[in-house]
Amino acid sequence: MTNIPAIDQTKPIRLSVNMNNETADALREIAEHYGVSVTEAVRRAVSVAYFVEHETWEGNTVQIEDPKTGKVRELVMM
C-alpha cells in the first residue's frame, strides 16, 4: 500500500494549458472587460463552469433571460 501525501490546499497549483487563438482572445477580452488578470479570468471561468455542471448533475437547469424581451434560453454545457 502506497502512502499518498495529502494535497496542500493553501498552495497554488501551477497550470500550463494550450489553447487556440480564438479561445485566448476570448479569455483576454473577458479579463480586460472586468479589469482582472488572465489568471483571475480563468479562476472565474472554472467557477462558473463548475456551478453550471454541479447544477445539471443535480438535475437542475440554468437559464438566461433577456431582460428586454423576456426570452429565456437554457445553458447547456458540453
C-alpha positions as CSV (number, residue, x, y, z in Angstrom):
1,M,0.0,0.0,0.0
2,T,1.4,3.4,-1.0
3,N,1.1,6.4,1.2
4,I,0.0,9.3,-0.8
5,P,0.5,12.7,0.9
6,A,-2.5,15.0,1.3
7,I,-2.7,17.9,-1.2
8,D,-1.9,21.2,0.4
9,Q,-5.0,23.3,-0.4
10,T,-3.2,26.6,0.7
11,K,-0.6,26.2,-2.0
12,P,-1.5,27.5,-5.5
13,I,-1.3,24.9,-8.3
14,R,0.7,26.0,-11.4
15,L,-1.1,25.1,-14.6
16,S,0.0,25.3,-18.2
17,V,-2.6,25.0,-21.0
18,N,-2.6,25.1,-24.7
19,M,-5.4,26.9,-26.4
20,N,-6.2,28.2,-29.9
21,N,-6.1,31.9,-30.7
22,E,-9.9,32.3,-30.6
23,T,-10.0,31.0,-27.0
24,A,-7.0,33.0,-25.9
25,D,-8.6,36.2,-27.4
26,A,-11.9,35.5,-25.6
27,L,-10.0,35.0,-22.4
28,R,-8.1,38.2,-22.8
29,E,-11.3,40.1,-23.7
30,I,-13.0,38.8,-20.5
31,A,-10.0,39.8,-18.4
32,E,-9.9,43.3,-19.9
33,H,-13.7,43.7,-19.6
34,Y,-13.6,43.0,-15.8
35,G,-10.2,44.6,-15.2
36,V,-8.7,41.4,-13.9
37,S,-5.7,39.3,-14.8
38,V,-5.9,36.4,-17.2
39,T,-5.3,34.1,-14.2
40,E,-8.3,35.6,-12.4
41,A,-10.4,35.3,-15.5
42,V,-9.5,31.6,-15.7
43,R,-10.4,31.1,-12.0
44,R,-13.8,32.8,-12.6
45,A,-14.4,30.7,-15.7
46,V,-13.7,27.5,-13.8
47,S,-16.0,28.6,-11.0
48,V,-18.9,29.3,-13.5
49,A,-18.3,26.0,-15.3
50,Y,-18.3,24.1,-12.0
51,F,-21.5,25.8,-10.9
52,V,-23.3,25.0,-14.1
53,E,-22.1,21.4,-14.2
54,H,-22.9,20.9,-10.5
55,E,-26.5,22.2,-11.0
56,T,-27.0,20.0,-14.0
57,W,-25.6,17.0,-12.2
58,E,-28.3,17.6,-9.6
59,G,-31.0,17.6,-12.3
60,N,-31.4,21.4,-12.4
61,T,-31.3,23.7,-15.4
62,V,-29.5,27.0,-15.7
63,Q,-31.3,29.6,-17.7
64,I,-30.5,33.1,-19.1
65,E,-33.3,35.6,-19.6
66,D,-33.1,38.6,-21.9
67,P,-34.5,41.4,-19.7
68,K,-35.6,43.4,-22.7
69,T,-37.6,40.6,-24.5
70,G,-38.2,38.2,-21.7
71,K,-36.8,35.4,-23.9
72,V,-35.4,32.6,-21.8
73,R,-32.6,30.2,-23.0
74,E,-31.2,27.2,-21.3
75,L,-27.5,27.0,-20.8
76,V,-26.2,23.5,-21.6
77,M,-22.5,22.6,-21.0
78,M,-21.0,20.1,-23.4
